[in-house]
Protein backbone atom coordinates (compact mmCIF):
# COMPACT_ATOMS: atom_id res chain seq x y z
CA UNK A 1 0.00 0.00 0.00
CA UNK A 2 1.53 3.33 -1.05
CA UNK A 3 1.60 6.53 0.97
CA UNK A 4 -1.56 8.14 -0.42
CA UNK A 5 -3.52 4.89 -0.14
CA UNK A 6 -2.42 4.59 3.49
CA UNK A 7 -3.57 8.17 4.07
CA UNK A 8 -6.98 7.36 2.61
CA UNK A 9 -7.27 4.25 4.79
CA UNK A 10 -6.16 6.00 7.95
CA UNK A 11 -8.77 8.69 7.53
CA UNK A 12 -11.66 6.29 6.90
CA UNK A 13 -12.63 6.10 10.57
CA UNK A 14 -12.31 9.86 10.98
CA UNK A 15 -14.53 10.56 7.97
CA UNK A 16 -17.14 8.11 9.25
CA UNK A 17 -17.12 9.81 12.64
CA UNK A 18 -17.50 13.26 11.11
CA UNK A 19 -20.44 12.25 8.97
CA UNK A 20 -21.95 10.21 11.77
CA UNK A 21 -23.65 7.57 9.64
CA UNK A 22 -22.94 4.67 7.31
CA UNK A 23 -23.89 4.65 3.67
CA UNK A 24 -23.27 1.07 2.64
CA UNK A 25 -26.94 0.54 1.80
CA UNK A 26 -27.35 3.67 -0.34
CA UNK A 27 -28.73 1.80 -3.32
CA UNK A 28 -31.18 -0.22 -1.21
CA UNK A 29 -32.82 2.66 0.64
CA UNK A 30 -32.59 5.14 -2.24
CA UNK A 31 -30.35 7.58 -0.47
CA UNK A 32 -27.18 9.32 -1.61
CA UNK A 33 -24.55 11.33 0.17
CA UNK A 34 -23.18 14.21 -1.89
CA UNK A 35 -20.02 16.02 -0.83
CA UNK A 36 -19.89 19.62 -1.99
CA UNK A 37 -17.52 22.55 -1.57
CA UNK A 38 -17.83 26.32 -1.60
CA UNK A 39 -17.42 26.98 -5.33
CA UNK A 40 -20.05 29.37 -6.68
CA UNK A 41 -21.81 27.40 -9.43
CA UNK A 42 -25.41 26.85 -10.65
CA UNK A 43 -25.67 23.50 -8.85
CA UNK A 44 -26.31 25.46 -5.65
CA UNK A 45 -29.68 26.53 -7.05
CA UNK A 46 -30.49 22.90 -7.85
CA UNK A 47 -29.54 21.95 -4.29
CA UNK A 48 -31.81 24.63 -2.88
CA UNK A 49 -34.74 23.77 -5.16
CA UNK A 50 -35.21 20.18 -4.00
CA UNK A 51 -35.79 19.09 -7.62
CA UNK A 52 -33.27 16.27 -7.45
CA UNK A 53 -35.08 14.79 -4.49
CA UNK A 54 -38.57 15.25 -5.96
CA UNK A 55 -37.73 13.90 -9.42
CA UNK A 56 -35.78 10.85 -8.24
CA UNK A 57 -37.44 10.00 -4.95
CA UNK A 58 -34.01 9.76 -3.34
CA UNK A 59 -33.06 11.24 -0.01
CA UNK A 60 -30.02 13.47 -0.52
CA UNK A 61 -27.60 14.21 2.29
CA UNK A 62 -25.59 17.27 1.30
CA UNK A 63 -22.33 17.43 3.26
CA UNK A 64 -19.96 20.38 2.95
CA UNK A 65 -16.21 19.73 2.77
CA UNK A 66 -13.25 22.09 2.94
CA UNK A 67 -11.34 20.70 -0.03
CA UNK A 68 -11.30 18.13 -2.83
CA UNK A 69 -8.72 15.98 -1.07
CA UNK A 70 -11.11 15.58 1.86
CA UNK A 71 -13.93 14.67 -0.53
CA UNK A 72 -11.84 11.96 -2.21
CA UNK A 73 -10.80 10.48 1.13
CA UNK A 74 -14.44 10.31 2.24
CA UNK A 75 -15.39 8.59 -1.01
CA UNK A 76 -12.53 6.13 -0.56
CA UNK A 77 -13.77 5.26 2.91
CA UNK A 78 -17.30 4.62 1.65
CA UNK A 79 -18.89 7.56 3.43
CA UNK A 80 -19.68 9.56 0.29
CA UNK A 81 -21.27 8.38 -2.97
CA UNK A 82 -20.89 11.46 -5.16
CA UNK A 83 -18.67 14.49 -4.66
CA UNK A 84 -17.19 17.66 -6.05
CA UNK A 85 -13.44 17.80 -6.52
CA UNK A 86 -10.95 19.74 -8.60
CA UNK A 87 -8.98 18.10 -11.38
CA UNK A 88 -5.93 17.79 -9.12
CA UNK A 89 -7.50 15.64 -6.37
CA UNK A 90 -9.36 13.63 -9.03
CA UNK A 91 -6.04 12.97 -10.77
CA UNK A 92 -4.53 11.88 -7.45
CA UNK A 93 -7.42 9.49 -6.87
CA UNK A 94 -7.12 8.03 -10.36
CA UNK A 95 -3.38 7.58 -9.89
CA UNK A 96 -4.15 5.35 -6.90
CA UNK A 97 -6.69 3.36 -8.88
CA UNK A 98 -9.65 4.33 -6.71
CA UNK A 99 -12.96 3.03 -8.12
CA UNK A 100 -14.49 6.36 -9.13
CA UNK A 101 -15.60 8.04 -12.33
CA UNK A 102 -15.61 11.69 -13.37
CA UNK A 103 -19.02 12.14 -15.01
CA UNK A 104 -19.64 15.91 -15.04
CA UNK A 105 -17.50 19.01 -15.52
CA UNK A 106 -18.83 21.29 -12.79
CA UNK A 107 -16.90 24.23 -14.20
CA UNK A 108 -13.97 25.23 -16.36
CA UNK A 109 -12.03 27.18 -13.75
CA UNK A 110 -10.77 29.75 -16.27
CA UNK A 111 -10.15 32.93 -14.23
CA UNK A 112 -11.97 31.79 -11.10
CA UNK A 113 -8.74 30.93 -9.26
CA UNK A 114 -6.10 33.61 -8.82
CA UNK A 115 -2.78 34.28 -7.18
CA UNK A 116 -3.21 37.27 -4.87
CA UNK A 117 -0.39 39.10 -3.08
CA UNK A 118 -1.04 41.11 0.04
CA UNK A 119 -0.72 44.86 -0.48
CA UNK A 120 2.53 46.04 1.07
CA UNK A 121 4.19 42.61 0.76
CA UNK A 122 6.49 43.79 -2.01
CA UNK A 123 5.20 41.12 -4.37
CA UNK A 124 4.53 42.42 -7.86
CA UNK A 125 5.54 39.42 -9.95
CA UNK A 126 5.71 35.66 -9.43
CA UNK A 127 9.49 35.95 -9.03
CA UNK A 128 8.90 38.17 -6.01
CA UNK A 129 7.39 35.20 -4.16
CA UNK A 130 10.91 34.03 -3.28
CA UNK A 131 11.24 33.92 0.49
CA UNK A 132 7.55 34.75 1.01
CA UNK A 133 4.81 32.80 2.78
CA UNK A 134 2.19 31.45 0.38
CA UNK A 135 -0.98 29.59 1.41
CA UNK A 136 -2.69 27.06 -0.86
CA UNK A 137 -4.71 23.85 -0.39
CA UNK A 138 -2.27 21.06 -1.30
CA UNK A 139 -3.26 18.68 -4.11
CA UNK A 140 -5.80 21.24 -5.32
CA UNK A 141 -6.10 22.84 -8.75
CA UNK A 142 -4.66 26.03 -7.24
CA UNK A 143 -1.63 24.09 -5.96
CA UNK A 144 -1.08 22.65 -9.43
CA UNK A 145 -1.23 26.11 -10.99
CA UNK A 146 0.98 27.66 -8.30
CA UNK A 147 3.74 25.10 -8.77
CA UNK A 148 3.62 25.59 -12.53
CA UNK A 149 3.83 29.35 -12.01
CA UNK A 150 6.85 28.99 -9.71
CA UNK A 151 8.60 26.66 -12.14
CA UNK A 152 7.99 29.04 -15.03
CA UNK A 153 9.58 31.82 -12.94
CA UNK A 154 12.62 29.68 -12.17
CA UNK A 155 11.58 28.97 -8.58
CA UNK A 156 10.74 25.78 -6.69
CA UNK A 157 8.77 24.93 -3.56
CA UNK A 158 12.03 25.33 -1.60
CA UNK A 159 12.23 29.00 -2.57
CA UNK A 160 8.95 29.90 -0.84
CA UNK A 161 7.32 28.98 2.45
CA UNK A 162 4.30 26.96 1.34
CA UNK A 163 1.48 26.48 3.83
CA UNK A 164 -1.04 23.70 3.22
CA UNK A 165 -4.39 25.18 4.30
CA UNK A 166 -8.05 24.62 3.56
CA UNK A 167 -9.95 27.65 2.21
CA UNK A 168 -11.51 28.68 5.57
CA UNK A 169 -8.08 28.47 7.19
CA UNK A 170 -6.59 30.63 4.46
CA UNK A 171 -9.28 33.26 5.01
CA UNK A 172 -8.50 33.37 8.73
CA UNK A 173 -4.74 33.47 8.13
CA UNK A 174 -5.17 36.26 5.60
CA UNK A 175 -7.21 38.34 8.02
CA UNK A 176 -4.52 37.85 10.68
CA UNK A 177 -1.78 38.88 8.26
CA UNK A 178 0.01 35.53 8.54
CA UNK A 179 0.51 35.00 4.80
CA UNK A 180 1.98 37.14 2.02
CA UNK A 181 0.08 35.54 -0.86
CA UNK A 182 -2.46 32.86 -1.72
CA UNK A 183 -3.62 31.03 -4.83
CA UNK A 184 -7.29 30.39 -4.14
CA UNK A 185 -10.90 30.55 -5.37
CA UNK A 186 -14.00 32.44 -4.19
CA UNK A 187 -15.32 33.18 -1.66
CA UNK A 188 -11.87 33.29 -0.02
CA UNK A 189 -10.51 34.91 -3.18
CA UNK A 190 -12.86 37.84 -2.63
CA UNK A 191 -11.57 38.22 0.92
CA UNK A 192 -7.96 38.30 -0.26
CA UNK A 193 -8.60 40.75 -3.08
CA UNK A 194 -9.96 43.35 -0.67
CA UNK A 195 -6.44 43.90 0.67
CA UNK A 196 -4.39 42.32 -2.07
CA UNK A 197 -3.47 42.50 -5.74
CA UNK A 198 -3.95 39.79 -8.37
CA UNK A 199 -0.58 38.63 -9.71
CA UNK A 200 -1.77 35.83 -11.99
CA UNK A 201 -4.88 33.86 -12.90
CA UNK A 202 -5.53 30.20 -13.62
CA UNK A 203 -6.70 31.35 -17.03
CA UNK A 204 -3.20 32.63 -17.79
CA UNK A 205 -1.78 29.14 -17.35
CA UNK A 206 -4.70 27.41 -19.04
CA UNK A 207 -3.71 29.32 -22.17
CA UNK A 208 -0.32 27.63 -21.87
CA UNK A 209 -1.81 24.15 -21.78
CA UNK A 210 -2.33 23.82 -18.00
CA UNK A 211 -6.12 23.92 -17.86
CA UNK A 212 -7.90 23.07 -14.63
CA UNK A 213 -11.50 22.29 -13.80
CA UNK A 214 -13.83 21.23 -11.01
CA UNK A 215 -15.75 18.04 -11.60
CA UNK A 216 -18.28 15.73 -10.03
CA UNK A 217 -17.21 12.15 -9.42
CA UNK A 218 -19.15 9.06 -8.37
CA UNK A 219 -18.08 5.75 -6.89
CA UNK A 220 -18.30 2.86 -9.34
CA UNK A 221 -20.42 0.95 -6.84
CA UNK A 222 -23.08 3.65 -6.53
CA UNK A 223 -23.17 4.42 -10.26
CA UNK A 224 -23.64 0.77 -11.23
CA UNK A 225 -26.62 0.40 -8.89
CA UNK A 226 -28.26 3.76 -9.63
CA UNK A 227 -28.03 4.46 -13.36
CA UNK A 228 -31.48 6.06 -13.63
CA UNK A 229 -30.67 8.42 -10.77
CA UNK A 230 -27.37 9.35 -12.41
CA UNK A 231 -29.04 10.21 -15.73
CA UNK A 232 -31.73 12.34 -14.04
CA UNK A 233 -29.07 14.10 -11.99
CA UNK A 234 -27.10 14.99 -15.12
CA UNK A 235 -30.24 16.29 -16.87
CA UNK A 236 -30.90 18.60 -13.93
CA UNK A 237 -27.28 19.73 -13.80
CA UNK A 238 -27.40 20.61 -17.49
CA UNK A 239 -30.67 22.49 -17.03
CA UNK A 240 -29.27 24.47 -14.09
CA UNK A 241 -26.20 25.51 -16.05
CA UNK A 242 -28.26 26.40 -19.12
CA UNK A 243 -30.63 28.52 -17.04
CA UNK A 244 -27.72 30.44 -15.55
CA UNK A 245 -26.11 31.02 -18.94
CA UNK A 246 -29.38 32.29 -20.42
CA UNK A 247 -30.34 34.47 -17.46
CA UNK A 248 -27.10 35.50 -15.76
CA UNK A 249 -28.04 39.19 -16.05
CA UNK A 250 -30.88 38.55 -13.59
CA UNK A 251 -28.49 37.03 -11.04
CA UNK A 252 -28.23 40.21 -9.04
CA UNK A 253 -27.12 40.30 -5.38
CA UNK A 254 -30.76 40.47 -4.21
CA UNK A 255 -32.05 37.68 -6.47
CA UNK A 256 -33.24 34.23 -5.35
CA UNK A 257 -30.55 32.32 -7.28
CA UNK A 258 -27.81 34.36 -5.65
CA UNK A 259 -29.45 33.82 -2.26
CA UNK A 260 -29.19 30.07 -2.87
CA UNK A 261 -25.50 30.35 -3.71
CA UNK A 262 -24.92 32.42 -0.58
CA UNK A 263 -26.76 29.91 1.62
CA UNK A 264 -24.77 26.91 0.43
CA UNK A 265 -21.32 28.48 0.04
CA UNK A 266 -21.13 31.24 2.65
CA UNK A 267 -20.21 33.81 0.00
CA UNK A 268 -21.20 37.47 0.18
CA UNK A 269 -24.13 38.22 -2.12
CA UNK A 270 -22.34 41.21 -3.63
CA UNK A 271 -19.46 38.96 -4.75
CA UNK A 272 -21.51 36.20 -6.38
CA UNK A 273 -22.33 37.69 -9.83
CA UNK A 274 -18.70 38.53 -10.65
CA UNK A 275 -17.44 35.37 -9.01
CA UNK A 276 -19.64 33.13 -11.14
CA UNK A 277 -18.86 35.08 -14.27
CA UNK A 278 -15.20 34.07 -13.88
CA UNK A 279 -16.11 30.42 -14.51
CA UNK A 280 -17.21 28.73 -17.71
CA UNK A 281 -19.96 26.11 -17.55
CA UNK A 282 -19.89 23.57 -20.42
CA UNK A 283 -23.24 22.68 -22.00
CA UNK A 284 -24.44 19.09 -22.31
CA UNK A 285 -23.05 18.95 -25.86
CA UNK A 286 -19.75 20.41 -24.71
CA UNK A 287 -19.59 17.98 -21.79
CA UNK A 288 -19.60 15.04 -24.20
CA UNK A 289 -17.19 16.64 -26.65
CA UNK A 290 -13.53 15.84 -27.21
CA UNK A 291 -12.67 18.90 -25.15
CA UNK A 292 -14.09 17.40 -21.98
CA UNK A 293 -15.54 13.98 -21.13
CA UNK A 294 -14.87 12.76 -24.67
CA UNK A 295 -11.09 12.96 -24.19
CA UNK A 296 -9.87 16.33 -22.99
CA UNK A 297 -10.61 15.71 -19.31
CA UNK A 298 -8.57 12.49 -19.31
CA UNK A 299 -5.62 14.31 -20.88
CA UNK A 300 -5.87 17.06 -18.27
CA UNK A 301 -5.94 14.46 -15.50
CA UNK A 302 -2.83 12.79 -16.86
CA UNK A 303 -0.96 16.09 -17.11
CA UNK A 304 -1.99 16.95 -13.57
CA UNK A 305 -0.99 13.51 -12.29
CA UNK A 306 2.46 13.90 -13.85
CA UNK A 307 2.83 17.15 -11.92
CA UNK A 308 1.70 15.48 -8.70
CA UNK A 309 4.26 12.72 -9.18
CA UNK A 310 7.01 15.30 -9.66
CA UNK A 311 5.90 16.89 -6.40
CA UNK A 312 5.91 13.57 -4.57
CA UNK A 313 2.16 13.72 -3.97
CA UNK A 314 1.58 10.40 -5.77
CA UNK A 315 4.06 7.60 -6.22
CA UNK A 316 2.91 6.20 -9.54
CA UNK A 317 0.77 7.02 -12.57
CA UNK A 318 -2.31 5.22 -13.84
CA UNK A 319 -1.92 3.33 -17.14
CA UNK A 320 -4.95 5.11 -18.63
CA UNK A 321 -6.75 8.10 -17.12
CA UNK A 322 -9.62 7.70 -19.57
CA UNK A 323 -10.65 4.70 -17.44
CA UNK A 324 -11.67 7.17 -14.73
CA UNK A 325 -13.85 9.35 -16.97
CA UNK A 326 -17.27 8.52 -18.39
CA UNK A 327 -19.65 10.30 -20.76
CA UNK A 328 -22.33 7.62 -20.32
CA UNK A 329 -24.73 9.74 -18.30
CA UNK A 330 -24.26 12.89 -20.34
CA UNK A 331 -25.09 11.00 -23.49
CA UNK A 332 -28.13 9.40 -21.84
CA UNK A 333 -29.34 12.80 -20.67
CA UNK A 334 -29.19 14.50 -24.07
C-alpha positions in Angstrom: 0.0 0.0 0.0 1.5 3.3 -1.0 1.6 6.5 1.0 -1.6 8.1 -0.4 -3.5 4.9 -0.1 -2.4 4.6 3.5 -3.6 8.2 4.1 -7.0 7.4 2.6 -7.3 4.3 4.8 -6.2 6.0 8.0 -8.8 8.7 7.5 -11.7 6.3 6.9 -12.6 6.1 10.6 -12.3 9.9 11.0 -14.5 10.6 8.0 -17.1 8.1 9.3 -17.1 9.8 12.6 -17.5 13.3 11.1 -20.4 12.2 9.0 -21.9 10.2 11.8 -23.7 7.6 9.6 -22.9 4.7 7.3 -23.9 4.7 3.7 -23.3 1.1 2.6 -26.9 0.5 1.8 -27.4 3.7 -0.3 -28.7 1.8 -3.3 -31.2 -0.2 -1.2 -32.8 2.7 0.6 -32.6 5.1 -2.2 -30.4 7.6 -0.5 -27.2 9.3 -1.6 -24.5 11.3 0.2 -23.2 14.2 -1.9 -20.0 16.0 -0.8 -19.9 19.6 -2.0 -17.5 22.5 -1.6 -17.8 26.3 -1.6 -17.4 27.0 -5.3 -20.1 29.4 -6.7 -21.8 27.4 -9.4 -25.4 26.9 -10.7 -25.7 23.5 -8.9 -26.3 25.5 -5.7 -29.7 26.5 -7.1 -30.5 22.9 -7.8 -29.5 21.9 -4.3 -31.8 24.6 -2.9 -34.7 23.8 -5.2 -35.2 20.2 -4.0 -35.8 19.1 -7.6 -33.3 16.3 -7.5 -35.1 14.8 -4.5 -38.6 15.3 -6.0 -37.7 13.9 -9.4 -35.8 10.9 -8.2 -37.4 10.0 -5.0 -34.0 9.8 -3.3 -33.1 11.2 0.0 -30.0 13.5 -0.5 -27.6 14.2 2.3 -25.6 17.3 1.3 -22.3 17.4 3.3 -20.0 20.4 2.9 -16.2 19.7 2.8 -13.3 22.1 2.9 -11.3 20.7 0.0 -11.3 18.1 -2.8 -8.7 16.0 -1.1 -11.1 15.6 1.9 -13.9 14.7 -0.5 -11.8 12.0 -2.2 -10.8 10.5 1.1 -14.4 10.3 2.2 -15.4 8.6 -1.0 -12.5 6.1 -0.6 -13.8 5.3 2.9 -17.3 4.6 1.6 -18.9 7.6 3.4 -19.7 9.6 0.3 -21.3 8.4 -3.0 -20.9 11.5 -5.2 -18.7 14.5 -4.7 -17.2 17.7 -6.1 -13.4 17.8 -6.5 -11.0 19.7 -8.6 -9.0 18.1 -11.4 -5.9 17.8 -9.1 -7.5 15.6 -6.4 -9.4 13.6 -9.0 -6.0 13.0 -10.8 -4.5 11.9 -7.5 -7.4 9.5 -6.9 -7.1 8.0 -10.4 -3.4 7.6 -9.9 -4.2 5.4 -6.9 -6.7 3.4 -8.9 -9.7 4.3 -6.7 -13.0 3.0 -8.1 -14.5 6.4 -9.1 -15.6 8.0 -12.3 -15.6 11.7 -13.4 -19.0 12.1 -15.0 -19.6 15.9 -15.0 -17.5 19.0 -15.5 -18.8 21.3 -12.8 -16.9 24.2 -14.2 -14.0 25.2 -16.4 -12.0 27.2 -13.7 -10.8 29.8 -16.3 -10.2 32.9 -14.2 -12.0 31.8 -11.1 -8.7 30.9 -9.3 -6.1 33.6 -8.8 -2.8 34.3 -7.2 -3.2 37.3 -4.9 -0.4 39.1 -3.1 -1.0 41.1 0.0 -0.7 44.9 -0.5 2.5 46.0 1.1 4.2 42.6 0.8 6.5 43.8 -2.0 5.2 41.1 -4.4 4.5 42.4 -7.9 5.5 39.4 -9.9 5.7 35.7 -9.4 9.5 35.9 -9.0 8.9 38.2 -6.0 7.4 35.2 -4.2 10.9 34.0 -3.3 11.2 33.9 0.5 7.6 34.7 1.0 4.8 32.8 2.8 2.2 31.5 0.4 -1.0 29.6 1.4 -2.7 27.1 -0.9 -4.7 23.8 -0.4 -2.3 21.1 -1.3 -3.3 18.7 -4.1 -5.8 21.2 -5.3 -6.1 22.8 -8.7 -4.7 26.0 -7.2 -1.6 24.1 -6.0 -1.1 22.7 -9.4 -1.2 26.1 -11.0 1.0 27.7 -8.3 3.7 25.1 -8.8 3.6 25.6 -12.5 3.8 29.3 -12.0 6.8 29.0 -9.7 8.6 26.7 -12.1 8.0 29.0 -15.0 9.6 31.8 -12.9 12.6 29.7 -12.2 11.6 29.0 -8.6 10.7 25.8 -6.7 8.8 24.9 -3.6 12.0 25.3 -1.6 12.2 29.0 -2.6 9.0 29.9 -0.8 7.3 29.0 2.4 4.3 27.0 1.3 1.5 26.5 3.8 -1.0 23.7 3.2 -4.4 25.2 4.3 -8.1 24.6 3.6 -10.0 27.7 2.2 -11.5 28.7 5.6 -8.1 28.5 7.2 -6.6 30.6 4.5 -9.3 33.3 5.0 -8.5 33.4 8.7 -4.7 33.5 8.1 -5.2 36.3 5.6 -7.2 38.3 8.0 -4.5 37.9 10.7 -1.8 38.9 8.3 0.0 35.5 8.5 0.5 35.0 4.8 2.0 37.1 2.0 0.1 35.5 -0.9 -2.5 32.9 -1.7 -3.6 31.0 -4.8 -7.3 30.4 -4.1 -10.9 30.6 -5.4 -14.0 32.4 -4.2 -15.3 33.2 -1.7 -11.9 33.3 0.0 -10.5 34.9 -3.2 -12.9 37.8 -2.6 -11.6 38.2 0.9 -8.0 38.3 -0.3 -8.6 40.7 -3.1 -10.0 43.3 -0.7 -6.4 43.9 0.7 -4.4 42.3 -2.1 -3.5 42.5 -5.7 -3.9 39.8 -8.4 -0.6 38.6 -9.7 -1.8 35.8 -12.0 -4.9 33.9 -12.9 -5.5 30.2 -13.6 -6.7 31.4 -17.0 -3.2 32.6 -17.8 -1.8 29.1 -17.3 -4.7 27.4 -19.0 -3.7 29.3 -22.2 -0.3 27.6 -21.9 -1.8 24.1 -21.8 -2.3 23.8 -18.0 -6.1 23.9 -17.9 -7.9 23.1 -14.6 -11.5 22.3 -13.8 -13.8 21.2 -11.0 -15.8 18.0 -11.6 -18.3 15.7 -10.0 -17.2 12.2 -9.4 -19.1 9.1 -8.4 -18.1 5.8 -6.9 -18.3 2.9 -9.3 -20.4 0.9 -6.8 -23.1 3.6 -6.5 -23.2 4.4 -10.3 -23.6 0.8 -11.2 -26.6 0.4 -8.9 -28.3 3.8 -9.6 -28.0 4.5 -13.4 -31.5 6.1 -13.6 -30.7 8.4 -10.8 -27.4 9.4 -12.4 -29.0 10.2 -15.7 -31.7 12.3 -14.0 -29.1 14.1 -12.0 -27.1 15.0 -15.1 -30.2 16.3 -16.9 -30.9 18.6 -13.9 -27.3 19.7 -13.8 -27.4 20.6 -17.5 -30.7 22.5 -17.0 -29.3 24.5 -14.1 -26.2 25.5 -16.0 -28.3 26.4 -19.1 -30.6 28.5 -17.0 -27.7 30.4 -15.5 -26.1 31.0 -18.9 -29.4 32.3 -20.4 -30.3 34.5 -17.5 -27.1 35.5 -15.8 -28.0 39.2 -16.1 -30.9 38.5 -13.6 -28.5 37.0 -11.0 -28.2 40.2 -9.0 -27.1 40.3 -5.4 -30.8 40.5 -4.2 -32.1 37.7 -6.5 -33.2 34.2 -5.3 -30.5 32.3 -7.3 -27.8 34.4 -5.6 -29.4 33.8 -2.3 -29.2 30.1 -2.9 -25.5 30.4 -3.7 -24.9 32.4 -0.6 -26.8 29.9 1.6 -24.8 26.9 0.4 -21.3 28.5 0.0 -21.1 31.2 2.6 -20.2 33.8 0.0 -21.2 37.5 0.2 -24.1 38.2 -2.1 -22.3 41.2 -3.6 -19.5 39.0 -4.8 -21.5 36.2 -6.4 -22.3 37.7 -9.8 -18.7 38.5 -10.6 -17.4 35.4 -9.0 -19.6 33.1 -11.1 -18.9 35.1 -14.3 -15.2 34.1 -13.9 -16.1 30.4 -14.5 -17.2 28.7 -17.7 -20.0 26.1 -17.6 -19.9 23.6 -20.4 -23.2 22.7 -22.0 -24.4 19.1 -22.3 -23.1 19.0 -25.9 -19.7 20.4 -24.7 -19.6 18.0 -21.8 -19.6 15.0 -24.2 -17.2 16.6 -26.6 -13.5 15.8 -27.2 -12.7 18.9 -25.1 -14.1 17.4 -22.0 -15.5 14.0 -21.1 -14.9 12.8 -24.7 -11.1 13.0 -24.2 -9.9 16.3 -23.0 -10.6 15.7 -19.3 -8.6 12.5 -19.3 -5.6 14.3 -20.9 -5.9 17.1 -18.3 -5.9 14.5 -15.5 -2.8 12.8 -16.9 -1.0 16.1 -17.1 -2.0 17.0 -13.6 -1.0 13.5 -12.3 2.5 13.9 -13.8 2.8 17.1 -11.9 1.7 15.5 -8.7 4.3 12.7 -9.2 7.0 15.3 -9.7 5.9 16.9 -6.4 5.9 13.6 -4.6 2.2 13.7 -4.0 1.6 10.4 -5.8 4.1 7.6 -6.2 2.9 6.2 -9.5 0.8 7.0 -12.6 -2.3 5.2 -13.8 -1.9 3.3 -17.1 -4.9 5.1 -18.6 -6.7 8.1 -17.1 -9.6 7.7 -19.6 -10.7 4.7 -17.4 -11.7 7.2 -14.7 -13.9 9.3 -17.0 -17.3 8.5 -18.4 -19.6 10.3 -20.8 -22.3 7.6 -20.3 -24.7 9.7 -18.3 -24.3 12.9 -20.3 -25.1 11.0 -23.5 -28.1 9.4 -21.8 -29.3 12.8 -20.7 -29.2 14.5 -24.1 
